[in-house]
Amino acid sequence: MAVNDFSQVLIGRSGYEDEGFAGIYDRYRPSPPEALIDILLSLAGGERAERVVDLGAGTGLSTRAWSSHATEVVGIEANPAMVEQARRATTSPNVRYVERFAGETGLAAESVDIVTCAQAFHWMEPSLVLTEAARILRRGGIFAAYDYDVPPIVRPEVDVVFASYFEARRTARERLGVPAGAVTWPKEGHLSRLRESGHFWFTREFVCHSLVDTDADRIVGFAESVGPPRGVLSGAAPEVEATFEALRSTARKVLGDRVHPMVVCYRVRVGLK
């Protein structure tokens, strides 16, 4: 494959470019918690960063989270539909987006304090991206790839049905030959890839969580935002639609009109240059 073919193939088959999907993604996916940001700032040696770069920025959920913690924040994203949504949703003047692949940011060498990759590193050819991250990071800068567990924790009755929906999607993907992005570069291997790259003198993994107010509609929207859009699968896999409707029904029955805390668990892999 050519340099960015891997990411381009994933974008093409993900359905993330479909009309309206970026809006669903931005509305229902979670943003990283303040605790995660505080830990990364501490590892980078300060309480505030000059420049943070968010690779695979998507609709800017992780990019915008840094706006009050850095002088400048740059989101790098190759999907034009996601970039358009990110720009619409961002009001902070110190946040900007560049439509490029993560392996070729175009930024100056040693000009960045923190490079993040939120729920996106498995979409990328790792050696290329880690080489680019190391190039733009200053000495003592941090690279962090963080992902959250799906399904989140809401209520046992809801979580069981959400897991069934997720399993139905997985088996449908396998049967239809539509592999998930993480099949090639599983998230569980992120830390090993950081270590093996040779770009970082210190690497480790840590975990943290956030509590997000949720309701039945947000749970259903979160499930809807897990790509590819279920319409890509449901025509040939009716069990996907059936389990989705079961999740919708269960969430409404269990939560009703109430707001309930949703626990989102993050797994963070860091490398210190």
Buried (B, 14 or more C-beta within 10 A) or exposed (E): EEEBEBBBEBBEBBBBEBEEBBBBBBBBBBBBBEEBBEBBBEBBEEEEBEBBBBBBBBBBBBBBBBBEBBEBBBBBBBBEBBBBBBBEBBEEEBBBBBBBBBBBBEBEEEBBBBBBBBBBBBBBBBBBBBBBBBBBBBEEBBBBBBBBBBBBBBBEEBBEBBBBBBEBBEEBBEEEEBEBBBEBBEBEBBBEBBBEBEBBEEBBEBEBBBEBEBBBBBBBBBBBBBBBBBEBBBEEBEBBBBBBEBBBEBBBEBBEEEEBEBBBBBBBBBBBB
